[in-house]
């Protein structure tokens, strides 16, 4: 008996709510998008069971990996019907985590899960992922699209991302060389990035603001401000590591300053942050006022305008900031490293107001 036509073979799956043809159509659409992210180490094309990558150019290589998602920021993407930026967020959350250790991002994999596949929406999201990979200088090596009826509300999806990078064993940045007297440099964020959105959505709902309204204190819409993609710091960090002695770095993500800066410094020192030494975007002032929050609470939840921290010897701090600015990013000296007492070791970030 001859095999049935593919459309007939897919009928039972379609009746259960999964459209195989839509999945195949998505693969066809994104092949060229993915190909544009491929770097020299890529040995495979989209469609295989696994992606192949051959590392090169680093002595005594150590692989560094991270995985993350976008969280409930996706809920605003659904509400506003805007899906182009969350793919960049997805890449940024993993890439920014591995570059703090000095790693060069090599490749990225994504997981897109939905109840019913909307090919146009999925393509838009994956275009964003490819753009994030381009900014990070890594290849979009592969991914998985899962269609799972009844798992998600209509029009909704979830994202996960996985990044692998590489660093020479001798070039790992682990914070162990951070010392008393070092300067703490903060690099600007684009907004809340992808953290604190459960609270942001609650405060937005209570405010009555709509996606097309002008966000208070800005000339941009609510949608533009709250869906601004996370900055990917990979190119900047790669440039700094090439020419400067970087003692420690931190990605200011969930947990804000208080949880993330201690991860970049040894136990015998503390980071003293001078509040007001950097420009705080209007979105954070609005969130504080709307939520009746204190600044310590804000700095525990949000990045408050600083997306990435670099700790360097004091004598090169001005030159490092000049380089960051030359790369079209905004940077400030926001603090310094001091010795901490035994009593202070539980709280190794002091913010002076």
C-alpha positions as CSV (number, residue, x, y, z in Angstrom):
1,X,0.0,0.0,0.0
2,X,1.4,3.4,-0.9
3,X,2.2,5.9,1.7
4,X,-0.4,8.6,2.3
5,X,0.3,12.2,1.2
6,X,1.9,14.3,4.0
7,X,-1.3,16.4,4.4
8,X,-3.2,13.2,5.1
9,X,-0.6,11.9,7.5
10,X,-0.8,15.2,9.5
11,X,-4.6,15.1,9.8
12,X,-4.8,13.3,13.1
13,X,-2.3,15.7,14.6
14,X,-4.2,18.7,13.2
15,X,-7.4,17.4,14.7
16,X,-5.7,17.4,18.1
17,X,-4.8,21.0,17.6
18,X,-1.2,20.8,16.3
19,X,-0.5,22.2,12.8
20,X,2.6,20.4,11.4
21,X,2.3,22.3,8.1
22,X,2.5,25.6,10.0
23,X,5.7,24.4,11.8
24,X,7.3,23.4,8.5
25,X,6.3,26.8,7.0
26,X,8.0,28.5,9.9
27,X,11.2,26.6,9.3
28,X,11.2,27.6,5.7
29,X,10.7,31.2,6.5
30,X,13.4,31.5,9.1
31,X,16.2,29.5,7.3
32,X,17.6,32.7,5.7
33,X,17.2,34.7,9.0
34,X,19.2,32.1,10.9
35,X,21.8,31.7,8.2
36,X,22.6,35.5,8.5
37,X,23.8,34.8,12.1
38,X,26.2,32.0,11.3
39,X,29.8,32.6,12.2
40,X,32.9,30.7,11.0
41,X,32.6,27.9,13.6
42,X,29.1,26.7,12.4
43,X,29.3,23.3,10.7
44,X,25.6,22.5,10.3
45,X,22.4,24.0,8.9
46,X,19.0,24.5,10.5
47,X,16.9,21.3,10.5
48,X,19.3,18.8,12.0
49,X,18.8,17.1,15.4
50,X,21.7,19.1,16.9
51,X,23.8,22.1,15.9
52,X,27.5,21.7,15.3
53,X,30.1,24.3,16.2
54,X,33.9,24.1,16.1
55,X,35.5,26.5,18.5
56,X,38.7,28.2,17.4
57,X,41.1,30.9,18.3
58,X,41.3,30.4,22.1
59,X,44.1,28.6,24.0
60,X,43.0,26.3,26.9
61,X,39.3,26.9,26.2
62,X,36.7,26.8,28.9
63,X,33.0,26.7,27.8
64,X,30.6,28.9,29.6
65,X,26.8,28.4,29.4
66,X,23.7,30.1,30.5
67,X,19.9,29.7,30.1
68,X,17.1,32.2,30.7
69,X,13.8,33.4,29.5
70,X,12.0,36.8,29.1
71,X,9.5,36.3,32.0
72,X,6.2,38.2,32.2
73,X,7.4,41.0,30.0
74,X,5.9,38.7,27.4
75,X,2.5,39.5,28.8
76,X,2.9,43.1,27.7
77,X,4.1,42.0,24.3
78,X,0.8,40.0,24.0
79,X,-1.3,42.9,25.3
80,X,0.3,45.5,23.0
81,X,0.5,43.1,19.9
82,X,4.3,43.9,19.6
83,X,6.6,41.0,19.3
84,X,9.7,42.3,17.6
85,X,11.8,43.2,20.7
86,X,11.3,40.2,23.0
87,X,13.7,38.0,20.9
88,X,16.5,40.5,21.6
89,X,15.6,40.3,25.3
90,X,15.8,36.5,25.2
91,X,19.4,36.6,23.8
92,X,20.4,39.4,26.1
93,X,19.5,37.7,29.3
94,X,21.8,34.7,28.6
95,X,24.6,36.5,26.7
96,X,25.0,39.3,29.4
97,X,25.3,36.6,32.0
98,X,28.2,34.8,30.3
99,X,30.2,37.8,29.3
100,X,30.7,38.8,32.9
101,X,33.2,35.9,33.1
102,X,35.0,37.1,30.1
103,X,33.4,34.6,27.7
104,X,32.9,35.2,24.0
105,X,29.4,34.1,23.0
106,X,29.7,31.3,20.4
107,X,26.1,30.2,19.7
108,X,22.6,30.4,20.9
109,X,19.5,28.1,20.8
110,X,15.9,29.1,21.4
111,X,12.8,27.3,22.5
112,X,9.4,28.8,21.4
113,X,6.3,27.2,22.9
114,X,2.7,28.0,22.1
115,X,-0.8,26.6,22.1
116,X,-1.5,27.2,18.4
117,X,1.4,28.3,16.1
118,X,0.9,31.7,14.5
119,X,3.6,31.7,11.9
120,X,3.7,35.5,11.5
121,X,4.2,36.1,15.2
122,X,6.8,33.3,15.5
123,X,8.7,34.7,12.6
124,X,8.7,38.1,14.1
125,X,10.0,36.8,17.4
126,X,12.7,34.7,15.7
127,X,13.8,37.8,13.7
128,X,14.3,39.5,17.1
129,X,16.3,36.5,18.3
130,X,18.5,36.7,15.2
131,X,19.0,40.4,15.7
132,X,20.1,39.7,19.3
133,X,22.5,37.1,18.1
134,X,23.9,39.6,15.6
135,X,24.4,42.2,18.3
136,X,26.1,39.5,20.5
137,X,28.3,38.3,17.7
138,X,27.1,34.7,18.1
139,X,25.4,32.2,15.8
140,X,21.7,31.2,16.1
141,X,22.6,27.5,15.9
142,X,19.2,26.0,16.2
143,X,16.0,25.9,18.2
144,X,12.7,24.2,18.9
145,X,9.2,25.2,18.2
146,X,6.6,23.4,20.3
147,X,2.9,23.6,19.6
148,X,1.0,22.3,22.6
149,X,-2.8,22.8,22.5
150,X,-4.4,23.8,25.9
151,X,-1.1,24.7,27.5
152,X,-1.3,28.4,26.7
153,X,-4.0,31.0,26.3
154,X,-4.8,32.0,22.6
155,X,-2.2,34.3,21.2
156,X,0.3,33.6,23.9
157,X,3.7,31.8,23.9
158,X,6.7,31.3,26.1
159,X,10.4,31.6,25.3
160,X,13.6,30.1,26.7
161,X,17.1,30.7,25.4
162,X,20.4,28.9,25.8
163,X,23.8,30.4,25.2
164,X,27.3,28.8,25.1
165,X,30.4,30.9,25.1
166,X,34.1,30.3,25.5
167,X,37.0,31.9,27.4
168,X,40.7,31.0,27.8
169,X,41.3,29.5,31.2
170,X,43.8,32.2,32.0
171,X,41.4,35.0,31.0
172,X,38.4,34.1,33.2
173,X,37.0,37.1,35.0
174,X,35.8,35.8,38.4
175,X,36.2,38.9,40.6
176,X,39.1,37.5,42.6
177,X,41.4,40.4,41.5
178,X,38.9,43.1,42.7
179,X,40.7,45.1,45.4
180,X,40.2,48.1,47.7
181,X,40.4,51.3,45.8
182,X,39.0,50.0,42.5
183,X,36.4,52.1,40.8
184,X,32.9,50.8,39.9
185,X,31.7,51.9,36.5
186,X,28.0,51.6,35.5
187,X,26.9,51.3,31.9
188,X,23.4,52.6,31.1
189,X,20.4,50.3,30.6
190,X,17.6,50.9,28.1
191,X,15.0,50.7,30.9
192,X,13.8,47.8,33.1
193,X,15.3,45.3,30.6
194,X,13.4,42.1,31.3
195,X,13.1,42.2,35.1
196,X,10.4,43.2,37.5
197,X,7.5,42.9,35.0
198,X,5.1,41.3,37.4
199,X,5.2,44.5,39.4
200,X,5.4,46.7,36.3
201,X,2.2,45.1,34.9
202,X,0.4,45.5,38.2
203,X,1.3,49.2,38.5
204,X,0.5,49.8,34.8
205,X,-2.9,48.2,35.2
206,X,-3.7,50.4,38.2
207,X,-2.5,53.6,36.4
208,X,-5.0,53.2,33.5
209,X,-2.2,54.0,31.0
210,X,-2.6,52.4,27.5
211,X,0.1,51.2,25.1
212,X,-0.3,54.2,22.8
213,X,-0.3,56.8,25.5
214,X,2.7,59.0,26.1
215,X,4.7,57.6,29.0
216,X,5.1,60.3,31.8
217,X,8.3,62.3,31.6
218,X,9.1,61.1,28.0
219,X,8.1,61.7,24.4
220,X,7.7,58.0,23.8
221,X,4.7,55.7,24.1
222,X,4.1,53.4,27.0
223,X,4.6,50.5,24.6
224,X,8.0,51.8,23.5
225,X,9.2,52.5,27.0
226,X,8.1,49.2,28.6
227,X,9.1,47.0,25.6
228,X,12.5,48.6,25.0
229,X,14.8,45.7,24.3
230,X,17.5,44.8,26.8
231,X,21.0,46.2,25.8
232,X,23.4,43.5,24.8
233,X,26.8,44.5,26.2
234,X,28.9,41.8,24.4
235,X,30.6,44.0,21.9
236,X,31.5,46.6,24.5
237,X,32.9,44.1,26.9
238,X,34.8,42.3,24.2
239,X,36.5,45.6,23.3
240,X,37.3,46.4,26.9
241,X,38.8,43.0,27.6
242,X,41.0,43.3,24.6
243,X,42.8,46.5,25.9
244,X,42.2,46.9,29.6
245,X,42.6,45.0,32.9
246,X,39.1,44.3,34.0
247,X,38.9,43.0,37.6
248,X,35.2,42.2,37.9
249,X,31.9,42.6,36.0
250,X,28.2,42.2,36.9
251,X,25.0,42.0,34.9
252,X,22.4,44.0,36.8
253,X,19.4,41.7,36.4
254,X,16.8,40.2,38.7
255,X,17.7,41.2,42.3
256,X,19.1,44.6,41.3
257,X,22.2,46.0,42.8
258,X,22.0,44.2,46.1
259,X,22.0,40.7,44.7
260,X,24.2,41.0,41.6
261,X,27.1,43.2,42.5
262,X,28.3,40.9,45.3
263,X,28.6,38.1,42.8
264,X,31.4,40.1,41.2
265,X,33.6,40.8,44.2
266,X,35.5,38.7,46.8
267,X,34.3,38.3,50.4
268,X,36.6,40.7,52.1
269,X,35.5,43.8,50.2
270,X,32.2,45.7,49.6
271,X,31.0,47.9,46.8
272,X,30.0,51.4,47.9
273,X,27.6,52.9,45.3
274,X,27.0,56.6,45.3
275,X,23.3,57.1,44.6
276,X,22.6,59.9,42.2
277,X,25.9,59.5,40.4
278,X,24.1,58.3,37.3
279,X,21.1,59.4,35.3
280,X,18.0,57.6,36.3
281,X,15.5,57.3,33.4
282,X,11.9,58.6,33.9
283,X,10.4,55.1,33.9
284,X,12.0,54.3,37.3
285,X,10.8,57.5,38.9
286,X,7.3,56.7,37.6
287,X,7.5,53.1,39.0
288,X,8.7,54.4,42.4
289,X,5.9,57.0,42.7
290,X,3.2,54.7,41.3
291,X,4.2,51.8,43.6
292,X,5.0,54.1,46.6
293,X,8.4,52.4,46.8
294,X,11.6,53.5,48.5
295,X,14.8,53.8,46.5
296,X,16.3,50.8,48.4
297,X,13.3,48.8,47.3
298,X,13.7,50.0,43.8
299,X,17.4,49.1,43.7
300,X,16.5,45.6,45.0
301,X,14.0,45.0,42.2
302,X,15.2,47.0,39.2
303,X,18.4,48.1,37.5
304,X,17.3,51.7,37.9
305,X,19.3,52.8,34.8
306,X,22.5,50.7,35.2
307,X,22.4,47.5,33.2
308,X,26.0,46.4,33.6
309,X,28.9,47.1,36.0
310,X,32.6,47.0,35.3
311,X,35.1,47.1,38.2
312,X,38.6,48.4,37.2
313,X,41.7,49.8,38.8
314,X,41.2,53.5,39.7
315,X,44.0,54.7,37.4
316,X,42.4,53.5,34.2
317,X,38.7,54.3,35.1
318,X,38.6,57.5,33.0
319,X,40.1,55.8,30.0
320,X,37.7,52.9,30.3
321,X,34.7,55.2,30.5
322,X,36.0,57.1,27.5
323,X,36.2,53.8,25.5
324,X,32.7,52.9,26.5
325,X,31.4,56.2,25.4
326,X,33.3,55.9,22.1
327,X,31.3,52.7,21.6
328,X,28.1,54.8,21.8
329,X,27.2,53.7,25.3
330,X,26.7,55.9,28.4
331,X,28.8,55.3,31.4
332,X,29.4,56.8,34.8
333,X,31.7,56.2,37.8
334,X,29.1,55.1,40.3
335,X,31.2,53.9,43.2
336,X,34.3,52.3,44.6
337,X,35.5,49.2,46.4
338,X,36.2,49.4,50.1
339,X,37.2,46.9,52.8
340,X,34.3,45.4,54.7
341,X,34.2,44.4,58.3
342,X,33.1,40.9,59.5
343,X,29.7,42.4,60.4
344,X,29.3,43.8,56.8
345,X,30.0,40.6,55.0
346,X,26.3,39.6,54.8
347,X,25.5,42.8,52.9
348,X,28.4,43.6,50.6
349,X,26.8,46.5,48.7
350,X,26.4,49.8,50.5
351,X,24.4,52.4,48.7
352,X,25.0,55.9,50.0
353,X,22.1,58.3,49.5
